[in-house]
Amino acid sequence: MKPAIREHLGRLRAVGVYGFALIAGLLAAWAAQEHIQARVREIEREAEVATAERLVAAVDLPAGTRLLSAHLAVRGIPLPWLASGSFDADAADYVIGSILSTDIKQGETILEAHLGADIPEPPLSDLVPAGRRAVTLPAEEINAAPGVLRPGDLIDLYVSFAHRGQQLTASLLQGVRVLAMNDAADAAATITLDASAQDAVKLVAARHGGTLTAMLRHRGDLDAWQPPASGNLAGLMGIDTKVAGARPAVSILYGDRLDIEAGLPHSDDDTGVEPAGRVLP
C-alpha cells in the first residue's frame, strides 16, 4: 500500500475516533440532563401532596369548652397525615355545641375522640353574655324566612314607620348577633337576638310602632356603616317633594305699633295680652 494511502487512512481513523468520542460525550450529556430533569419532576410530584380541609382549633381550648363557630378554623391537611375521626369543613354544624373532653392546642385537628358524650342543650341564658339581653321576636315580624338565618349570623335591622304623615325608613341596629332560631313545623318561627339593655328597649318599641326588616351581613363585615337618620321613599329615590312651609305672616295693626308676624307677641311680658291700663283705639 502506498504511503499516501496509509497516511490518509490514518487521518480518517483519527477523525473517526474523535467523532465517536464527541457523539458519546453528547449522548452522555443528554442522558445526564434527562436523568436530572426526571429527578426534578419526581421531587416536584412528591412535594405536591394532595390535601383535604379539616376542622382545627382556632385558639387554645381547655377541656369542658362548648364549641362555638369562633373556636373553629379550616386548614388543609396532607392526605397521608389525615387522622381518623377528623371532621371536614361541612361538619361544622355537627361539631358546634359539643363539649370538649380534653385540651386542644391552637391548630390541632379536632377529632371525634375529643368530643364528650352528648348532653342536653344548655339553657339559652348561658349563651347571653353578662350585661346583655336576649330578645325573642316572631321571625315573620322582621321579614326573616325560616331556615335562612342561623345562630351566629349577623344582621342589620331597619324600621319603617309613619311620622307626621310620611312613611319613613331608618336604621335601627347594626351587627346584631342571632342567638337562636326556632323554626319547628308545629310552632311559629321565632328568632332570638343578642342586644344591650338599651337596644332591647329599641327593639320592643320598634316592634310595636313600626315594621322591622332584617338584612343579613357577612360575619367578617364588622365595619359600622352610618346610614342616613331616616328617609322617605321619594327622598331615597331622588324625587323632589314639596314640603309644606309655614303660613305667611299676617300683619296685625295696633293703635301705636305694627306687629309683622302673627303669633309672636311683642308686649312687655311676651304673653300676647296687653298690659293693664293700656287701651286699644
matplotlib code that plots the C-alpha trace (Angstrom):
import matplotlib.pyplot as plt

x = [0.0, 1.3, 2.4, 0.0, -2.9, -1.8, -1.4, -4.9, -6.5, -4.7, -6.2, -9.6, -9.2, -8.2, -11.1, -13.5, -12.1, -12.6, -16.1, -17.1, -15.9, -17.8, -21.0, -20.6, -20.0, -23.1, -25.2, -23.8, -24.6, -28.1, -28.7, -27.4, -29.8, -32.7, -31.9, -31.7, -35.0, -36.7, -35.4, -36.6, -40.1, -40.1, -39.3, -42.0, -44.5, -43.5, -43.9, -47.3, -49.1, -52.9, -54.6, -58.0, -59.7, -60.3, -61.6, -58.9, -58.9, -58.7, -57.4, -56.2, -59.3, -59.4, -61.4, -65.1, -65.4, -68.6, -67.5, -68.8, -68.1, -65.4, -63.5, -63.2, -60.9, -60.3, -56.8, -55.6, -54.1, -51.9, -53.8, -51.1, -51.4, -55.2, -56.2, -59.2, -62.2, -61.4, -64.1, -64.3, -65.5, -69.1, -69.3, -69.1, -72.8, -72.3, -69.2, -70.7, -72.3, -70.3, -68.3, -64.5, -63.4, -59.7, -57.5, -56.7, -53.9, -54.4, -54.1, -54.7, -57.2, -60.5, -61.3, -64.4, -62.5, -62.1, -65.8, -67.6, -70.8, -73.9, -75.6, -78.7, -78.6, -77.7, -80.3, -80.4, -79.4, -76.0, -75.4, -76.2, -73.1, -73.2, -74.8, -76.6, -80.2, -81.8, -84.8, -87.1, -89.3, -91.5, -89.5, -92.3, -92.2, -88.7, -89.3, -86.9, -87.8, -87.4, -84.2, -82.3, -80.8, -78.7, -77.2, -74.1, -75.3, -75.1, -78.0, -78.8, -82.3, -84.3, -87.7, -90.4, -93.0, -95.4, -94.3, -96.1, -98.0, -94.9, -93.7, -90.1, -87.4, -84.5, -81.6, -82.4, -79.5, -76.4, -74.4, -77.0, -76.0, -78.5, -78.5, -81.1, -83.7, -86.8, -88.4, -90.2, -93.0, -95.5, -94.9, -94.4, -90.8, -89.0, -85.6, -83.7, -81.2, -78.4, -78.8, -77.8, -80.4, -80.9, -81.1, -83.6, -85.9, -85.5, -86.4, -89.6, -90.6, -89.9, -91.9, -95.0, -94.6, -93.4, -92.4, -89.0, -86.8, -83.6, -80.7, -78.0, -74.4, -71.1, -69.7, -66.4, -68.0, -67.6, -67.4, -70.0, -71.9, -73.6, -76.8, -78.9, -81.1, -84.3, -85.8, -89.0, -89.3, -89.4, -86.3, -84.4, -85.3, -84.2, -87.6, -88.3, -91.1, -92.8, -92.5, -95.3, -93.9, -95.1, -98.1, -97.3, -97.2, -100.3, -99.9, -101.7, -102.4, -102.5, -103.1, -99.5, -97.4, -97.2, -96.6, -95.5, -95.6, -98.8, -98.4, -95.2, -96.4, -94.3, -95.9, -93.8, -94.4, -94.4, -97.8, -99.8, -102.0, -101.8, -100.6, -103.3, -104.1, -103.5, -106.5, -106.6, -108.3]
y = [0.0, 3.4, 5.6, 8.4, 6.0, 4.7, 8.3, 9.2, 6.2, 7.1, 10.5, 9.1, 6.7, 9.6, 11.7, 8.7, 8.2, 11.9, 11.9, 8.8, 10.4, 13.6, 11.7, 9.6, 12.7, 14.4, 11.3, 11.1, 14.8, 14.3, 11.3, 13.1, 16.0, 13.7, 12.0, 15.3, 16.5, 13.3, 13.6, 17.2, 16.1, 13.3, 15.7, 18.1, 15.3, 14.4, 18.0, 18.3, 16.2, 16.3, 17.8, 17.8, 20.5, 19.6, 21.5, 22.6, 24.6, 28.4, 29.1, 27.0, 25.3, 23.8, 20.7, 21.4, 24.1, 24.2, 24.7, 27.7, 28.8, 31.2, 28.3, 26.6, 27.1, 25.2, 24.0, 21.9, 18.6, 16.3, 13.1, 10.8, 12.7, 12.7, 11.3, 9.0, 10.7, 14.2, 16.4, 18.1, 21.7, 20.7, 19.0, 22.3, 22.2, 18.8, 20.0, 23.3, 22.9, 19.8, 19.7, 19.1, 16.2, 17.1, 20.2, 21.1, 23.4, 26.0, 24.4, 20.9, 18.8, 18.3, 14.6, 12.6, 11.4, 15.0, 15.4, 14.4, 12.5, 14.1, 16.1, 18.2, 21.6, 24.4, 27.0, 29.9, 32.2, 30.6, 32.0, 35.5, 37.4, 39.3, 42.7, 41.7, 40.7, 38.1, 39.4, 36.9, 38.1, 36.3, 35.7, 37.0, 40.3, 41.0, 39.5, 36.7, 33.5, 30.3, 28.4, 31.4, 32.7, 30.6, 31.1, 33.2, 35.2, 39.0, 41.1, 44.8, 45.8, 48.6, 50.0, 51.6, 53.8, 56.6, 60.0, 63.3, 61.9, 60.4, 56.8, 56.7, 54.0, 54.3, 52.1, 50.7, 48.4, 47.1, 43.9, 42.2, 38.6, 35.8, 33.7, 31.1, 30.2, 28.1, 27.0, 23.9, 22.9, 22.7, 26.3, 29.8, 30.5, 32.8, 34.5, 35.4, 38.3, 39.4, 43.1, 45.5, 46.6, 49.9, 48.2, 45.7, 48.6, 50.0, 46.6, 46.3, 49.9, 49.4, 46.2, 47.9, 51.2, 50.1, 47.3, 45.6, 44.3, 42.2, 42.2, 39.5, 40.6, 38.7, 37.5, 39.2, 42.5, 44.4, 47.9, 50.2, 51.8, 55.1, 55.3, 58.5, 59.0, 58.4, 58.7, 58.5, 56.6, 59.8, 61.2, 57.9, 57.7, 61.2, 62.5, 66.2, 66.5, 69.7, 70.3, 72.3, 75.6, 77.9, 80.1, 83.6, 86.1, 88.2, 91.9, 93.0, 96.7, 98.2, 101.8, 102.5, 99.9, 97.3, 93.5, 91.8, 88.1, 86.7, 84.6, 86.4, 89.0, 92.0, 93.1, 93.7, 90.3, 88.2, 86.8, 88.3, 90.2, 94.0, 95.4, 96.6, 100.3, 100.3, 100.8, 100.0, 102.5]
z = [0.0, -0.9, 1.9, 0.9, 1.2, 4.5, 5.8, 4.5, 6.3, 9.5, 9.4, 8.8, 11.7, 14.0, 12.8, 13.4, 16.9, 17.8, 16.2, 18.2, 21.4, 20.6, 19.9, 23.0, 25.1, 23.7, 24.4, 27.9, 28.5, 27.1, 29.3, 32.4, 31.6, 31.2, 34.5, 36.3, 34.8, 35.7, 39.2, 39.5, 38.2, 40.8, 43.6, 42.4, 42.4, 45.9, 47.0, 45.5, 48.2, 47.9, 50.9, 52.4, 54.5, 58.1, 61.2, 63.6, 66.8, 66.1, 69.6, 72.6, 74.0, 77.5, 78.4, 79.1, 76.4, 74.5, 70.9, 69.1, 65.5, 66.7, 68.1, 64.7, 61.7, 58.5, 57.4, 54.6, 55.9, 53.6, 52.9, 54.3, 57.6, 58.0, 61.3, 61.6, 63.2, 61.9, 60.6, 57.2, 56.8, 56.1, 59.6, 61.5, 62.4, 64.0, 66.0, 67.2, 70.6, 71.5, 74.8, 74.6, 76.8, 76.5, 76.0, 72.4, 71.2, 68.5, 65.1, 66.3, 64.3, 66.1, 66.4, 67.3, 70.4, 71.6, 71.9, 75.1, 75.5, 74.1, 76.8, 76.9, 75.3, 77.8, 78.7, 76.4, 79.3, 79.2, 75.7, 76.8, 77.8, 81.1, 80.8, 77.6, 76.8, 74.6, 72.7, 71.0, 68.1, 65.6, 62.5, 60.3, 62.1, 60.8, 57.4, 58.1, 56.3, 58.4, 57.5, 56.2, 59.4, 61.7, 65.2, 64.9, 61.9, 62.0, 60.8, 60.4, 61.5, 59.8, 61.0, 58.8, 60.4, 59.8, 61.1, 60.5, 57.5, 55.9, 55.7, 56.9, 57.0, 59.4, 60.6, 64.0, 64.9, 63.1, 63.5, 65.8, 66.6, 66.2, 69.3, 68.3, 65.7, 66.3, 63.1, 64.3, 62.0, 64.8, 66.0, 64.6, 63.8, 66.2, 66.3, 69.4, 69.2, 71.4, 72.3, 75.0, 77.5, 75.7, 72.3, 73.6, 74.5, 71.0, 69.5, 71.6, 70.8, 67.1, 67.0, 68.3, 66.5, 63.0, 60.7, 61.2, 58.3, 58.8, 56.4, 56.6, 56.6, 56.4, 59.7, 58.9, 57.9, 61.2, 59.7, 61.1, 58.2, 59.1, 57.1, 56.9, 60.0, 58.1, 54.7, 52.8, 49.5, 47.3, 49.0, 48.7, 45.1, 44.4, 43.6, 44.6, 47.1, 48.2, 51.9, 53.4, 54.7, 57.4, 56.5, 55.5, 58.3, 59.0, 59.8, 62.9, 63.3, 66.7, 67.6, 68.5, 66.6, 63.8, 64.6, 61.4, 62.5, 63.9, 66.9, 68.0, 70.6, 71.3, 74.6, 77.6, 79.1, 75.8, 76.7, 73.9, 76.4, 76.6, 79.9, 82.3, 81.9, 78.1, 75.9, 72.2, 70.0]

ax = plt.figure().add_subplot(projection="3d")
ax.plot(x, y, z, "-o")
ax.set_aspect("equal")
plt.show()
